[in-house]
Amino acid sequence: MMIHKIRYFESKQLSEGVYLQDVVNDFLSQKGDSIIAVLPVLDNALLVHYKE
């Protein structure tokens, strides 16, 4: 049974010089085909829906 999970990414929580898109891309590459959707939240955050 696969569980639907949500991961929240926010650029304000990142170190200087680290980009939100790079962090999210790394996460997406680790999860592969289990990704359901990537949704923007406000100007500086993303929600990633995936199954695990």
Kinemage of the C-alpha trace (Angstrom):
@kinemage 1
@onewidth
@group {chain A} dominant
@subgroup {mainchain}
@vectorlist {calphas} color= white
{ca met a 1} P 0.000 0.000 0.000
{ca met a 2} L 1.378 3.412 -1.013
{ca ile a 3} L 0.899 6.369 1.331
{ca his a 4} L 0.278 9.863 -0.106
{ca lys a 5} L 2.759 12.311 1.434
{ca ile a 6} L 3.402 16.026 1.085
{ca arg a 7} L 6.807 17.697 1.423
{ca tyr a 8} L 7.019 21.466 1.965
{ca phe a 9} L 9.976 23.420 0.591
{ca glu a 10} L 10.526 27.101 1.393
{ca ser a 11} L 13.364 29.284 0.118
{ca lys a 12} L 13.549 31.269 3.383
{ca gln a 13} L 14.799 28.122 5.154
{ca leu a 14} L 17.761 27.636 2.787
{ca ser a 15} L 21.356 28.716 3.299
{ca glu a 16} L 22.690 31.637 1.291
{ca gly a 17} L 23.657 30.553 -2.225
{ca val a 18} L 21.359 27.503 -2.183
{ca tyr a 19} L 18.461 27.691 -4.621
{ca leu a 20} L 14.987 26.285 -4.013
{ca gln a 21} L 14.828 24.792 -7.514
{ca asp a 22} L 18.066 22.843 -6.952
{ca val a 23} L 16.822 21.413 -3.642
{ca val a 24} L 13.472 20.421 -5.169
{ca asn a 25} L 15.138 18.894 -8.261
{ca asp a 26} L 17.368 16.793 -6.018
{ca phe a 27} L 14.327 15.573 -4.065
{ca leu a 28} L 12.437 14.799 -7.294
{ca ser a 29} L 15.336 12.783 -8.684
{ca gln a 30} L 15.453 10.706 -5.477
{ca lys a 31} L 11.706 9.961 -5.551
{ca gly a 32} L 11.483 9.295 -9.293
{ca asp a 33} L 8.136 7.925 -10.479
{ca ser a 34} L 6.442 8.312 -7.088
{ca ile a 35} L 5.938 12.083 -7.651
{ca ile a 36} L 2.299 13.086 -8.069
{ca ala a 37} L 2.490 16.897 -8.333
{ca val a 38} L 4.621 19.967 -7.621
{ca leu a 39} L 2.549 22.989 -6.632
{ca pro a 40} L 3.677 26.571 -5.940
{ca val a 41} L 2.644 28.195 -2.661
{ca leu a 42} L 3.002 31.975 -2.489
{ca asp a 43} L 6.234 33.382 -3.965
{ca asn a 44} L 8.859 31.365 -2.129
{ca ala a 45} L 7.496 27.898 -1.391
{ca leu a 46} L 6.535 24.649 -3.107
{ca leu a 47} L 4.538 21.592 -2.102
{ca val a 48} L 5.556 18.238 -3.554
{ca his a 49} L 2.943 15.469 -3.449
{ca tyr a 50} L 4.354 11.951 -3.710
{ca lys a 51} L 3.667 8.333 -2.771
{ca glu a 52} L 5.839 6.180 -0.574
